[in-house]
């Protein structure tokens, strides 16, 4: 790789480049790229659950998700009670242990943390697709 590659990598690290859902509140603090990825949210339930088929079935149930994400904002908007988690593994573990009734996360998280677990399953319906962008912290004026 040439010097340009090193400079780009250093810029990404220095500016904390991350993939995020673009929201108005985040736009006040960070700059977004054009959307480059459309993700879907996946609902996961216990394998023995036949009551939950979609997010609409969760309005009187407790759903786990990561805090401050598209999934948590969607559930807040739809009036679905949820518990925010700092990381996905605990949410899926709580689902297995019947501490919550379902988990709503993006498909890559569901594939990595839940898909191979025979005690969990996705219902037939998926929730929604959302754009994702790159983001970096806005420069502060001194």
Secondary structure, DSSP 8 states (H G I E B T S, - for coil): --HHHHHHHHHHHHTT-EEE---HHHHTTEEE----EEEEEEEEEETT--S-SSGGGGTTS-EEEETTSHHHHHHHHHT--EEEESSHHHHHHHHHTTSSSEEEEEHHHHHHHTTT-TTEEE-S----EEEEEEEEE-----
